[in-house]
Amino acid sequence: MNPEPDAKPASFSRVTITELMIPSYANFGGKIHGGILLSLMDKVAYAAASKHSGAYCVTVSVDTVDFLQPVEVGELVSLKASVNYVGNSSMIIGIKVISENVMQGTVKHTNTCYFTMVAKGKDEKPTQVPKLLLENKTDVRRFVEAIRRKKYKQEYSSFLEKLKINSGNVDDFNILEGQRCILHPNLK
C-alpha cells in the first residue's frame, strides 16, 4: 500500500533496454564505441526519469562512467535503470550495463553510472517530481548512497574551484617536476 498518493515506488520506474551491438557501432579498434554506450545510457535514464516524473526530463550530469570491460560486436547489451533518489525536480538514476555473448553464454558487467535528470514542465521550467517510495533495504541503500554521492560531488566541485583560483603560482611549476611535460622556454 502506498502511504502517500504523490509518491511512486522505485520499482515503478525501473526500465531495461536491450540492444544488439552491430558492426556500425564499432570503433577503430573493433570494440563498441563508448559514445554509443553513453547514448544508450542517456536513453534508459530518460525512460526511468520520465516514467517516475510523468514529465519531459533532461540530463544535467553524468557521474562515474567507467568502462570496465569492452563490448563486442554481436553481443546483447542490457541497460538497467532505476530512480535511486529524488529531490524537488531532480532525480538520480542508477544504471547498470550488462553485455551478453549469446553464442558463448557469457555475461559481463561493463558499466555502472549515475545520471542526474531534471523534470521540466510545459513552461520548460523545472517541475516537482513525486516522492520516492522506498520498498526494501536495497532502495534505502541506493537513496542514502545517492545523498552521500551528491554531498561529495558538491565538496569536490568546491575543491576544484579553489584549485582554479589558486592556479598560476610558483607551486604549479614545482608540481610539474618529474611529470611527462616540458616547459616552453618563455615560461622559465
NORFENWO-V972271 format. One record per residue. RES is the residue in one letter. PHI is phi in whole degrees, -180 to 180 (none if undefined). Layout:
# NORFENWO-V972271
res->[RES RES]
phi->[PHI PHI]
This chain:
# NORFENWO-V972271
res->[M N P E P D A K P A S F S R V T I T E L M I P S Y A N F G G K I H G G I L L S L M D K V A Y A A A S K H S G A Y C V T V S V D T V D F L Q P V E V G E L V S L K A S V N Y V G N S S M I I G I K V I S E N V M Q G T V K H T N T C Y F T M V A K G K D E K P T Q V P K L L L E N K T D V R R F V E A I R R K K Y K Q E Y S S F L E K L K I N S G N V D D F N I L E G Q R C I L H P N L K]
phi->[none -86 -70 -129 -65 -93 -104 -124 -70 -58 -64 -62 -99 -65 -135 -126 -116 -121 -141 -78 -86 -104 -55 -69 -86 -78 -91 -67 -89 87 -100 -67 -63 -58 -65 -64 -64 -62 -63 -66 -63 -63 -64 -71 -64 -61 -60 -67 -66 -71 -65 -68 -84 70 -138 -69 -127 -123 -82 -111 -162 -129 -116 54 -98 -104 -88 -76 -146 -72 -109 -101 -60 95 -84 -93 -108 -113 -112 -109 -121 -146 -76 -96 -155 -130 -107 -75 -120 -102 -140 -103 -106 -89 -128 -118 -112 -121 -117 -124 -92 -71 -71 -95 74 -104 -129 -137 -86 -106 -154 -137 -153 -133 -109 -100 -117 -122 -82 -117 -86 -61 -86 70 -101 -55 -126 -66 -106 -62 -64 -103 -84 -88 -98 -154 -66 -64 -61 -64 -58 -64 -64 -65 -60 -65 -61 -66 -62 -63 -62 -67 -65 -65 -64 -65 -62 -64 -61 -64 -62 -64 -62 -64 -64 -90 -73 99 -94 -60 -58 -58 -70 -67 -63 -73 -60 83 -90 -89 -147 -129 -80 -63 -54 -67 -89 -81]
